[in-house]
Each structure stands twice: as C-alpha cells, then as structure tokens.
Amino acid sequence: MSRLILEKFQILFYLSAIALGLGIGSLAHTTPQVLDTLLWPLLGLLLYSTFTQVPLEGLWKQGLADQRFLWAAVTGNFLLLPLLVLLMTSLLPDSPGLRLGVLLVLLVPCTDWFITFTQLGGGDTRRAIAFAPVSLLLQMLCLPAYLWFFSGESAMLASTGHNMLLAFGGLILLPLALAYLTRKNAHQSRKRQTLLEGLGWLPVPLLSIVVCLIAITQVHVVLEAGALLLPAALAFIAFLVVAALAARLMAHCFRLPVQQGRVLAFSYGTRNSFVVLPLALALPQGYELAVSIVVLQSLIELFGMVLYLWWVPTRLFPPGPQKAHPGGE
C-alpha cells in the first residue's frame, strides 16, 4: 500500500477506529488506566511525525510572501471565525465543560490533515503547506488569550495554567522542535531522508490508534453527557457550513484564484482537534466533558470533509477561467 492510498482512504481508517473504540468501550464496564497513560506518548509521537511532514525550514519566507492570501487566511481563521465561535457559544447550554470544549476545538485551525484535504480537493497545496507553520505559531500565541477573554473561566484557567503549559511544552513545542531538528539538513543526509520518509507513514495509523483509545476511554462520558452533546453537534455542523461560506466571501473580497479559495475552505473548515486535545485532557475535575466535545467535533469534521471534497471543488469553487492577480501565483 502506498502512502497516497493510505492518505486517500484515511477517513475510513479513522471512522473504523472510532467505531471499534466505541464498541469496545461500551462493552467494558471499566477502562484500564494504562490506556490513559498510553494516550500521552502516542499523542506526542503523532504530533512529532505530523510536524516532520510540514516543511518548517524555508517556508516562513514563502508563507509571508503572498500578502493577499496570507491576510485572507489569517483574518478568517483568527478574527472572523473566533467571533463566530463566540456567538455560537453564547447560544449553548450553561455548561462550563461544554462551552470550554467548543472554544478549545473551534478557535484554532488545523495544521496537518487540512493539507491532505486541500490536495484531494484540488486546492493550492503549496500555499497550504506554507501557511501551516504560520498558522501554528499564531494559534499558540492567540489561543491562551482567546480562552481568557471568551470563556469567562479566568480563575479556572489560572489554576490549571501549569498543566496547560506542560501540555503545550511537552506535546506541542517539544515535538515541533524535534521535528525541526529532524528535518534540518535532511537533504544532505540519506539516513535522515529515509527517516523522514518512514515517519510519513505514521500519522494515519497513529491517529487511528489515538481516536480508538479516546473512544474507548470516553464513550461512557459521552453516554452520560447525553443531551448536552446534541447542541454541540448542531453547533459543529453549523460551523462547517458557515466556515465554507466565509471562505467563499473572503476569497471574493481578497480576489483570490480558485485554488487558493479552496485552501481557505479547507483551512477554515478543519480545526486542530488533536493538538488541543492535550489541553482538554489537562483540565481539572468538572471539565471532563470538554474531552468528549473535542472527540465529537473530530468525528463530525471527518464526515464534513467527505462533503467538502465534493462541495468545495464542484460548487463552492468550481473550475473556470481565472484572472491573474499579483501575488496569486
């Protein structure tokens, strides 16, 4: 099996893994503590292998070069959509775990699998890759401020700040630094290049294992949450629709070509659920529902991306003659 086939059918792997995990978790009366323990190193390895596939070196200059696309991506992801999320959370039931979970998972854009969806959806993959490290840096800077101002849980955030900092450092910053060192001068080392190619096979199976473990350990929380998950599910579905329409609007306002508009759609629609998951896991007692909300969003997003792969290239940004805009190539 080639990596292209693996990535093309990754949705089936994820959905199968989630279904398997839900089945096992439903049948088990209790879940072994070792599963929760395994989740953290697996998340770190997943993020490390994912980051090694993003060209971190040399793309900062390229990512900043196309100002119009960059402004459209940044404005939509870090201003327009956060305001939409703020509005949506104000309409949700008064449950701190639910609201904080929705905020965590919807406030920051995806930096990894949106690139694959962009490629499959006929978008400008080069722009998507160039935007990924810029997006990652911005969300690490903005997310704490978003949570502080939007959640109204300043005391909780202060009390759990140490755990969240550890999660950021140990499961995001450390894998990112290791990925950079792994990629550094890889073209000059055959062994390192072989290592990078091998790591490229890991994200799909690792993410499948991670979502399976989360489903096993969280199924009872999801079942107990019951009715509280329905408003969140409806909010996530609404977000997918509005995000795609926002991409169409922003592409028109910034006069972007079709392929770059498709990048916006997949960037706006996909969220960084498995990067914020460590933060949800680090929350104190009383916020357990936030983890289930993150898992629920990732499941709905997977179904949504199947629809996006049809809707974006055929209806939202159909192919056609494009005018050449400066910086649009």
C-alpha positions in Angstrom: 0.0 0.0 0.0 1.4 3.4 -1.0 1.2 6.5 1.2 -1.1 8.1 -1.3 -3.6 5.3 -1.0 -3.2 5.3 2.8 -3.9 9.1 2.9 -6.7 8.9 0.3 -8.7 6.4 2.5 -7.6 7.8 5.8 -11.2 8.8 6.6 -12.2 5.1 6.6 -9.4 4.3 8.9 -10.4 7.0 11.4 -14.1 6.1 11.3 -13.4 2.4 11.7 -11.1 3.2 14.6 -13.7 5.3 16.3 -16.4 2.7 15.7 -14.1 0.0 17.1 -13.3 2.1 20.2 -16.9 3.0 20.9 -17.8 -0.7 20.6 -15.1 -1.8 23.0 -15.7 1.0 25.4 -19.5 0.3 25.5 -18.9 -3.4 26.3 -16.3 -2.7 29.0 -17.5 -1.8 32.5 -14.3 0.0 33.3 -11.3 1.0 31.2 -7.7 0.1 32.2 -5.7 3.1 33.5 -2.9 2.1 31.1 -5.0 3.3 28.2 -5.0 6.9 29.6 -1.3 6.5 30.3 -0.5 5.4 26.7 -2.5 8.3 25.2 0.0 11.0 26.1 3.2 9.4 24.5 1.1 8.4 21.5 -0.2 12.0 21.1 3.4 13.3 21.3 4.6 10.8 18.7 1.6 11.6 16.4 2.4 15.3 16.6 6.1 14.8 16.1 5.5 12.6 13.0 3.0 15.1 11.6 5.2 18.1 12.1 8.1 16.3 10.3 6.0 16.3 7.2 5.5 20.1 7.3 8.5 21.9 5.6 9.3 24.1 8.6 12.5 25.4 7.1 12.4 27.9 4.2 8.6 28.2 4.1 8.4 31.1 6.5 9.6 33.4 3.8 7.4 31.8 1.2 4.4 31.8 3.6 4.8 35.5 4.2 5.4 36.4 0.6 1.8 36.2 -0.8 0.3 39.0 1.3 -3.2 38.8 0.0 -3.6 35.1 0.6 -1.9 35.4 3.9 -4.2 38.2 5.1 -7.3 36.2 3.9 -6.2 33.1 5.8 -5.2 35.0 9.0 -8.2 37.3 9.1 -10.7 34.5 8.6 -9.0 32.0 10.9 -8.0 34.4 13.7 -10.6 37.1 13.6 -13.8 36.3 11.7 -14.2 32.7 12.9 -13.4 33.3 16.5 -16.1 36.0 16.6 -18.5 33.4 15.1 -17.5 30.9 17.7 -18.1 33.5 20.5 -21.6 34.0 19.1 -22.2 30.2 18.9 -21.0 29.5 22.5 -23.3 32.2 23.8 -26.3 30.2 22.5 -25.1 26.9 24.1 -26.4 25.5 27.4 -24.8 26.8 30.5 -22.2 24.0 31.0 -18.6 25.1 31.6 -17.2 21.8 30.2 -19.3 22.0 27.1 -18.6 25.7 26.3 -14.9 25.4 27.1 -14.6 22.2 24.9 -16.3 24.0 22.0 -14.0 27.0 22.4 -10.9 24.8 22.5 -11.7 22.9 19.4 -13.1 25.6 17.2 -10.8 28.5 17.9 -7.7 27.2 16.1 -7.3 25.9 12.5 -5.8 22.6 11.6 -2.2 22.5 10.6 -1.8 19.0 9.3 -4.6 16.9 7.7 -6.1 20.1 6.0 -3.2 19.9 3.7 -4.2 16.4 2.5 -7.8 17.5 2.1 -6.6 20.5 0.2 -4.7 18.3 -2.2 -7.6 15.9 -2.6 -10.0 18.9 -3.2 -7.9 20.4 -5.9 -6.5 23.3 -3.9 -3.2 25.0 -3.9 -1.2 22.6 -1.8 1.9 24.7 -1.9 0.0 27.6 -0.2 -1.5 25.2 2.3 1.9 23.9 3.3 3.4 27.4 3.5 0.5 28.6 5.7 0.8 25.7 8.2 3.8 26.9 10.2 2.5 30.5 10.2 -0.9 29.2 11.5 0.7 27.0 14.2 2.7 29.9 15.6 -0.3 32.3 15.6 -2.6 29.8 17.3 0.0 29.1 20.0 0.1 32.8 20.7 -3.6 33.5 20.4 -5.3 30.5 22.0 -4.5 31.5 25.6 -5.8 35.0 25.0 -8.9 33.6 23.3 -9.6 31.3 26.2 -9.0 34.0 28.8 -11.4 36.5 27.1 -14.0 34.2 25.7 -14.6 31.5 28.3 -15.3 33.6 31.4 -13.3 31.0 33.3 -10.3 33.1 34.2 -10.0 31.6 37.7 -10.0 28.0 36.3 -7.5 28.9 33.6 -5.2 30.4 36.2 -5.4 27.3 38.4 -4.8 24.9 35.6 -2.3 27.1 33.8 0.6 24.9 34.9 -0.9 21.8 33.4 -1.8 23.6 30.2 1.7 25.0 29.9 3.1 21.4 30.4 0.8 20.2 27.7 1.9 23.0 25.3 5.5 22.4 26.0 5.6 18.6 26.2 3.2 17.7 23.4 3.4 20.7 21.1 6.6 22.7 21.4 8.9 19.7 22.1 7.6 17.6 19.1 7.8 20.8 17.0 11.4 21.4 18.0 12.4 17.7 17.5 10.7 17.8 14.0 12.7 20.9 13.1 15.9 19.2 14.1 14.9 16.0 12.3 14.2 18.0 9.1 17.3 20.2 9.4 19.8 19.5 6.6 17.8 16.3 5.8 18.6 16.7 2.1 22.3 16.3 3.0 21.8 13.0 4.9 20.5 9.9 3.2 19.7 8.3 6.6 17.7 11.3 7.8 15.8 11.5 4.5 14.9 7.8 4.9 13.8 8.5 8.5 11.6 11.4 7.2 10.0 9.1 4.6 9.4 6.4 7.3 7.8 9.0 9.6 5.5 10.0 6.8 3.7 6.6 7.1 2.9 7.1 10.9 0.3 10.0 11.1 -2.6 8.0 9.7 -2.1 4.8 11.8 -1.1 6.7 14.9 -4.2 9.0 14.6 -6.3 5.9 14.1 -4.9 4.4 17.3 -5.4 7.7 19.2 -9.0 8.1 18.2 -9.7 4.5 19.1 -8.2 4.9 22.5 -10.1 8.1 23.1 -13.3 6.5 22.0 -12.7 3.6 24.4 -11.9 5.8 27.4 -14.5 8.5 26.7 -17.6 6.5 25.5 -19.1 6.4 29.0 -18.6 10.2 29.4 -20.3 10.7 26.0 -23.2 8.5 27.0 -23.6 10.2 30.4 -23.4 13.6 28.7 -26.4 12.6 26.5 -28.5 15.6 25.7 -25.7 18.1 26.3 -23.8 16.7 23.2 -26.7 17.5 20.8 -26.3 21.3 20.9 -22.6 20.9 20.4 -23.1 18.6 17.5 -25.5 21.1 15.9 -23.0 23.8 16.5 -20.2 21.9 14.8 -22.4 21.1 11.8 -23.4 24.8 11.5 -19.7 25.8 11.8 -18.8 23.6 8.8 -21.4 25.3 6.7 -20.7 28.9 7.8 -16.9 28.3 7.5 -17.1 27.2 3.9 -19.4 30.2 3.0 -16.9 32.5 4.9 -14.1 31.1 2.7 -16.1 32.0 -0.4 -16.7 35.5 0.9 -13.1 36.1 1.8 -11.8 34.7 -1.4 -14.0 37.2 -3.3 -13.0 40.1 -1.1 -9.3 39.4 -1.5 -9.7 38.4 -5.2 -8.1 35.0 -4.8 -7.9 32.5 -7.6 -10.0 29.3 -7.3 -7.2 27.1 -6.0 -6.4 29.5 -3.2 -10.1 29.8 -2.3 -10.2 26.1 -1.9 -7.3 26.3 0.6 -9.3 28.8 2.6 -12.3 26.5 2.7 -10.3 23.5 4.0 -8.4 25.7 6.4 -11.5 27.4 7.8 -13.4 24.1 8.0 -10.8 21.9 9.7 -9.9 22.5 13.3 -6.8 21.4 15.3 -8.7 18.9 17.4 -5.8 16.6 18.2 -3.5 19.5 19.1 -5.9 21.0 21.6 -6.8 17.5 22.9 -3.8 17.6 25.4 -5.2 20.9 26.8 -8.6 19.3 27.2 -7.0 16.3 29.0 -5.2 18.7 31.3 -8.3 20.4 32.5 -9.3 19.9 36.2 -12.3 17.9 37.5 -15.6 19.2 36.4 -14.5 19.8 32.8 -14.3 16.1 31.7 -17.0 16.8 29.1 -14.5 19.0 27.2 -12.6 15.9 26.0 -15.7 14.3 24.7 -16.6 17.6 22.9 -13.2 17.6 21.2 -13.7 13.9 20.1 -17.2 14.6 18.9 -16.0 17.5 16.8 -13.3 15.5 15.1 -15.9 12.8 14.2 -18.3 15.4 12.7 -15.4 17.0 10.9 -14.5 13.8 9.3 -18.0 13.4 7.9 -17.9 17.1 6.9 -14.7 16.8 5.0 -16.2 14.0 2.9 -18.9 16.5 1.9 -16.3 19.3 1.4 -14.4 17.1 -1.0 -17.5 17.2 -3.2 -18.9 20.6 -2.4 -15.7 22.8 -2.5 -14.3 21.9 -5.9 -17.7 21.4 -7.7 -20.0 24.0 -6.2 -18.2 26.5 -3.9 -15.0 27.0 -6.0 -15.8 25.3 -9.4 -13.0 25.3 -12.0 -13.1 28.1 -14.6 -11.0 30.8 -16.3 -9.2 32.9 -13.7 -7.7 36.3 -13.9 -4.1 36.5 -12.8 -3.7 38.7 -9.7 -0.4 39.9 -8.5 1.0 37.5 -5.8 -1.7 35.0 -6.8 0.7 32.6 -8.5 
